[in-house]
Amino acid sequence: MRLSAKKISRSNGGTAVILFFLFLLSLLMVVPLVYALLQSLKPIEEIFVYPPRFWVKRPTAGNFASIFRSAGDLWVPFSRYVFNSLFIAGVSTAIQVIFASMAAYPLAKHRFKGQNFLFNLVMIALLFTGEVLFLPQYLLVSLLGIVDSYWGLILPSMAYPLGLYLMRQNMLSFPDSILEAARMDGAAERYTFWKIVMPNMKAPLMTMIVFAFSAMWSRSDATLIYSEELKSLPTLLSQLSSAGIARAGMAAASTVLLMIPPIIVFILTQSQVIEAMTNSGIKE
């Protein structure tokens, strides 16, 4: 009985240590969000106070009101910028999901020459950030003649290595026996992909939607879009808050406004995201 009690106490102690570290990690993730929200509620005199304060003494919604008041003076309606961001993010996300899924299926469930080489290229592409690829992407967009248009932002987003990697890794865990049974019943490869495989890929699909939407929603189009009526919301908020110290509060409020849609999307799909990230390293 003493040995059993000792084992139980060790188990409880280990659980307590794990929970403590998880609590610390959650603080590291939550504190920046809380700080950004508090900064957006600070009046200008509290933003530049020294030493800096974490909490706000006199919260105000004036920073948010200043954004909408400044946007109301523009000749392009504020709703137009919101529509541009939603359209670019929505269409780009849909294209990324479709193309990444279609490319991941043969990499996961077929065998062909050069398969490993292609997947290694995907892995290498994960190492590069968007800033590194900006110049070659701009040259391609310029050659296609789609600068200063929606498609100048949407078409380059088709190459989404992270989504392709997630879909491929999750498709590896899909049973080959089901695919073989479908083929024996005379099902075409297209039917097998859309009607059998894709309905079982809900978790990685939701994960792709979260990542792709967040990336495209917060992307500035200042280097590719020059017509004011085509600019996105991040570009507008960046322009409104770029007048120096006087608009530091507007800059903080802009950050909060841009965080809201991705956070909502993640909250709605968080269970699927966790499942997809768990299965991304599992093979059958």
N, C-alpha and C positions, 0 to 999 in steps of 0.2 A: 504493500500500500504506500510506503514511503517513496519507493522508486517511481511508482505511478504519479504520485503527487509532485515529485521533483520534475518529471517530464512535462507535466501539465504546466507547472510554473515557468519552465523554460519556454514552452510554446507560447504562453501568454506574454512573456517578456519579449520574445522575438516579434510577436504581433504588435506590441506596443511600440517597439523601435521602428518597425516598418511604417506604422501609422504616423509616428512623429515625423519621419522623413518625408512622407507624402504630404503632411501638413505644411512643412517648410517649402516643399516644391510648389504647392498650391498658392502659398503666399507670394512666391517669386513671380508667379503668373498673374495673380490678381492685383498686386500692388501697382504695377504700371498702369493698369486700366483705371484703378481708383484715382491714381495721381493725375492721369490725363483728364478725368472728369472733374476733379477738384480744380485743376488749372483753368479749365474752361469757365468755372464759376467765380474766379477771382477777379476783382477789379484791378485796374492797371497798376495801382500803387502797391498791391500785394504781390503781384507777379515778380516785381523787381526788388522786393524787400531783401535786405541782407542782415543776418543769415537767412537763407531760404526757409520757408515754412512749408510743411507738408499739408496741413489743414488750412482751410479758408475761414477767416473770421467773419467776413461780411459777404456772404454769397450773393451773386447777382446773375440774372439772365441777360444782362445787357450785351454781353459778347455775342450771344446767339441773335439777339434782336438787331445788332449792328450788321450781321451778315445778311439777314433778310432785307434790312433797310437799304444796304448798299446794292444788293442784287436787284431790288425793285427799281433802282435808278438806271439800270442798263436797258439798252434798246432791244436786247434779246431777252425774252421772258425766262425767269428762273426755272420754270417747268421744262423749258427746252433743254437746258443742261442736264436736268434729271433724266429726261427721256433719252438723251444721247448716251448717258452712262448706262442706263438700264438696257438699251438696245445693244450697245457694244458688248457689255458683259454677258447678256443673255444669249445673243447669237454666237459669240465666241465660245461660251461654255457648251452650247449644244454641238457646235462643230468639233470641239475638242473631244467630247464624250463619244461621238460617233466614230471619228477617225481613229482615236486611240483604241477603242474597243475592236474595230475591224482589223487593226494592225496587230493587236495583242493575240487574237484568236489563232492565226497560223503559227505565231511564235510559240504558243503554249501547247497546241494540240496537233500540230503537223510536223513532219520531218522533211527538211529540204536542204540543199546545199547552200552554205553560207548563213545558216540560221544563227549559229553561235556568234558569228561575226557581226550580224545585224543587232543582236541583243547587246553585244559588247559596245556597239556604238551608242545604243540607248543609255547604257550605264555611264559612258563617258560624257554624254550630253547632260547628265544630271549634275556634273561637276561645275558647269558653267552657269553664271548668272545672266540675267537679261541684259545688263550693262555691257558685258563682254560681246554679246551678239548684236548689239545695237547697230554698229556701222555696217556689217554685211547685210543685215535685214533692211536697213534704210536704202542701201544701194539696190537691192532686189525690188523693193517697193517703188523706188524711183524708176527703174527700168520697166516695170509693169505699168507705170503711169497712173498709179492709184494713190499718190500723195495727196493730202487734203481731201480725203474721203473716208467713209466708215471702213471700207475694205482694206485700207492701208494699215489698220489696227487689227482687223479680224483675221485676214488671211495668214499673217505670220504666226498667229496663235494656234494654227492647226498642228504645228509640230510641238507636241506637249509630252516630253519624255517622262515626266513624273506620272502622268495619267496612264501612259502606255506601260510603264513598269508595274504600277499597282494592278492594272487589269490583267497583265500577263501572269503575275505571281498568284493572283487569286484564281485565274482560270486553270492553273496547274493543278489545283486541288479538286477541280471538277472531275468526277469519275469518268474514265474513258469507256467503261462498260456501257454507260447510257448513250454515249455517242455511237458506239459500235452497234447497239441495238437499233438506234434510229437509222443508221445507214443500211442495216440488214432489212429494215422495213421499207426501204426505198426512198427515205427522206433525202431531199437535196441538201447540199452543204449550206446553202443560203437559209433554208428552212431550219436546219439544225442550229445554226448560229442565232437567228433572231427569235425562234420560238422555244428553244430548249436551253441554250447556254445563257443568253442575255437575261431572261426572267430570274435566273438564279444568281445574278451578279448585282443585286440591289445594293449591297454594302459598298463595294468599290465604286459603283456608279455615283452613290451619294457622296462619297469621299472626293471623287473627281469634281463633282459639282461645287463642293465647298471650296476646294483649293483653286479651281479655275475661276469661279465667280469672284472670290476675294482678290485674286491677282489682277483680273481685268477691271474690277470696280475701282480699285485704288490707283490704277495706272494713269499717269499724266500723258496727255497727247500733244503737249506743246510743241514737240519737234516734228510732228507729222500732220497736225491739223492747224490750218491758218485761218480758215473761215470761222467767224465767231459763232455762227449758228450751228456749227458742227462740233464745237468744243464740249468736253465732258465736264461733269461736276467737280472732280478733283482739280482740273485746270482752272476753273472759275474760282474756287476757294483759294487756290494758291495765288491767283492774281489779286484777289481782294485783301489777302492778309500779308502781302509782300511790300507794304509801305513802311516798313521799319518798326521801331519800338512802339509807336502809337497804336499799331494794330496787332500787338502780341496776343491780346485777349481773343481777337478774332481768329488768329492762327490756332490757338488752343481749342476754341470752339469748333473750328473746321475739322480738326483731328477727330473730335468726338463724333461729329456728324458722319464722317467717312467710316468710322468703326461700326456704326449701328447695323447697316445691312448685313455685312459678313458675320457679325455676332448672332444676329437673328437666324441666318441660314445655318450656322453651326449648331445652335441650340436645337433647331428642328431636326437635325440629322446626326446628332452626336453619337447615338448608339450605333448607327451604321458606320460611322467613321472609325470608331474604336474597333469594331469587328473587322473591317477591311484592313486596318493597320496590323491587327493581330495575325490575320491570315496571309499577309503579303510575303512572309518569309517561310510559309509552310508549303511543302510539296507532297504530292500523293505518294 
